[in-house]
Amino acid sequence: MLTSTVVASRPGFCITAVDCRDDHTRWSPAEVREDYRLVLVRRGRFRRQTAGTPAEVDLTMAYLGVPGEEERFAHPAGGGDECTSISLTPALWRAVAGEDARPVRQSVYVGTRLDLAHRRVLASARTGDVDHAVTEELLGLLSATVGQAVDGTVPAGARPGRDEAALVAAARHAIGESHPASEGLLPLAELLGVSPYRLSRSFTRELGVSLTRYRNRVRIGRALDRLDAGEESLAALAADLGFSDQAHLCRTMREYLGHTPTALRRLLTPRQS
């Protein structure tokens, strides 16, 4: 039995938690997918076969799938497997891997840093900030993975250039002006005409903070302005500032400032003498 639960999804990607309880040693019928995908194991192990070549997939070995290939699976160990399956559109794949890039190897060693990057993606999904926090962590995971699987990777759009400061300034302007594209890393990169990987890396190199943290800093500043002005509805505040819900707003403000919005409202209220 196979069950899938979507963890986070946007037009460019879909992250799914997959729980497979199949227990068969023989190869399954051939399947053909039309997406790029990275599959990392959280528990268990299984076998995958493409082009007649089998590979073992477990906690230390992930795999990259490409559109149009035939794949078969076997589960000789039984007991169930739990995986994270990340499906990518061709456009996002090219943004990370480069134009016309195709993996020269599909099994990817999951070292400790890649394992941590995987866990950070799943942890960021629990924040509810899919458009920035999840997307940025995902790009880091994909970059590390593609670096192993595609020879000569580092898309042209990811290489630092002299116009990096101008790119970051343009992104900051879009965020500051609340441009609709600034609601997500992918649409913001499209607006600025660069790869999302380059935009994310440029922010960290130029400012020393991620684009996600910069955007949250701007949003928190606006939240403080509203609280200082007497805003009563945290639900309205969260919706107006692009948080997924009131709980997301409260978690973010506690993380950055050490206080909940309610406590901050008290701190910003003048004391009566």
C-alpha positions, 0 to 999 in steps of 0.5 A: 500500500502506498500513501502520499501526503503533500508537505508543501507545493507551489507551481514549480515544485511539490514536496510529498511524504511517501509511506510505502508498505509494499512487501515484494522481492520481485520488480514491480511493473514499469512506471514512467514519470514526466517530471524531475524528482529527487527522492530521499529515504527517511526510513527503510530501504528498497531497490530501483531499476532504470535502463536495466540497472538496479540500485539500492536506495536507503538513508545514505543513497538518494536518487534523481529521476528524469522525465520519460525514463522507465523505472521499477521498484522492489522491496526485499526488506519489507517492513515499510519505507518512508521517503521524501519525494520532491517533484520539479518542473523542467523550468525549476530543474534548469534554473538549478542545474543549467540548460540541457543538464541531465544527470550523469548519475542518478544515485546520490550519496547522502552525506551528513550535510545533505541529510541535514539539508533534507531535514531543514526542508522538512522543518521549514515546511512546518513553519508554513512559509512555503514561498520563502523559507521552504523554497530557499531551503529546497534550493540549497538541497537541490544545489547540493544534490545536483552538484553530485549528479550533473558534471560541471554544474553551477548554472550560469545564472548562479555565478557571482557577477559585478551586478550582484549588488544591483540585483539585491537592491532590486529585490529589496525594492520589490519587497519594500514596495510589496510587489506581488512577486515578492510574496515568493522567491520563485516569482521574485526571481522571475520578475528580476530575470534571474535564476532563483538559485542566484537570487538566493545566493546573492542575498546571502553574499551581499547582506550576510542574511538569507532572502527569507530572513530579510523579508521577515525582518521587513514584515516584522517591522511592519507588524511592530508599526501596526502593533504600536499604532494599536492594531487589535486583530492578530488574524488581520495582521497576519493576513495583511502581512502575508503570513499563513495564519496567526500562529505563523505570525506569532512563531516568527515574531517569537523567533526573531524578537523573543516575544509574542505579538501580545507581549510586544503590544504591552512593551510598546504601550506607554506606561501610565505614571 
